[in-house]
Amino acid sequence: MRTYLLPLLLIAIALGFMLQAACAPLYIPPKVQAPLLSNAGEVHVAADADIGRQGYDAQVAWSPYNHFGLYGDFSIAPRESRLPDREAHLRHTYGEGAAGWYTRTDEGTRVELLGGIGLGTTTNLWYQDRGGNSYYGSPTTGTDSQLHVIRGTYKRYFLQANWGRTRPVPDTVTTFSEKGFTMRAGWLQFIHLSDINGNDVPRSTFFLEPAMFIRGGSRLVQVEAQAGSSLVLGQGRYDSYTLYLRLGIHFMFGRGL
């Protein structure tokens, strides 16, 4: 599938690996929903994994009426011991619901505008040695290090705009590709957020989350990729997962291409 987005996705992979090694985010952005609904009765189901093994997303979208869609998302990173200490700060659980308007043109362009609310929990932990140096991962054998844990519960209000194009593959009506961009903006509010001393220090801030996506395959199932960024703005800012790439599978039912 030839697309100008492919080089950008490759760059995102490289930058993503570097950023994962350099920061320990408190907020993990879920995958941006961009099914590009087209008609009443259309249903989308998707499952994606982060290339850095930080989490998994499951999404569903349904259009009960023309130009109106309902959207749901669930994102999780394992909390069991199988998640190594060096990635323990990426543990999270999050769910959201949204509703919105969509339209399409005869040329294959699709637009979606939606808004929603979500609720999540997150855990961030690190070690600190006697010299006051902080680090992630298991403590070095023979060193006296203290474990610090921060836990938070947050609400997330957002508005989002999706734009994309559907392109049938020549000489067939069963295979097609889609690509597009999306921008998610909103308000992230930590209802509870404990500091290293166990005190509750709630905070909130604005965020912007641009992303781009591609997918292709048959009218029933497609392979998809999404690269995005989370930009936390304003006062009360905190570390976020700056850049991500998710790969997955996407099922589509009831669309008239």
DAHUKA-V773051 format. One record per helix or strand of 2 or more residues. SS is the DSSP state (a for helix, b for strand). FROM is the first residue (numbers start at 1). LEN is the number of residues. If there is no record, write none. Layout:
# DAHUKA-V773051
[[SS/FROM/LEN] [SS/FROM/LEN]]
This chain:
# DAHUKA-V773051
[[a/5/18] [b/43/8] [b/56/10] [b/68/10] [a/85/6] [b/92/13] [b/109/20] [b/134/2] [b/146/23] [b/175/20] [b/204/15] [b/221/9] [b/231/3] [b/243/11]]
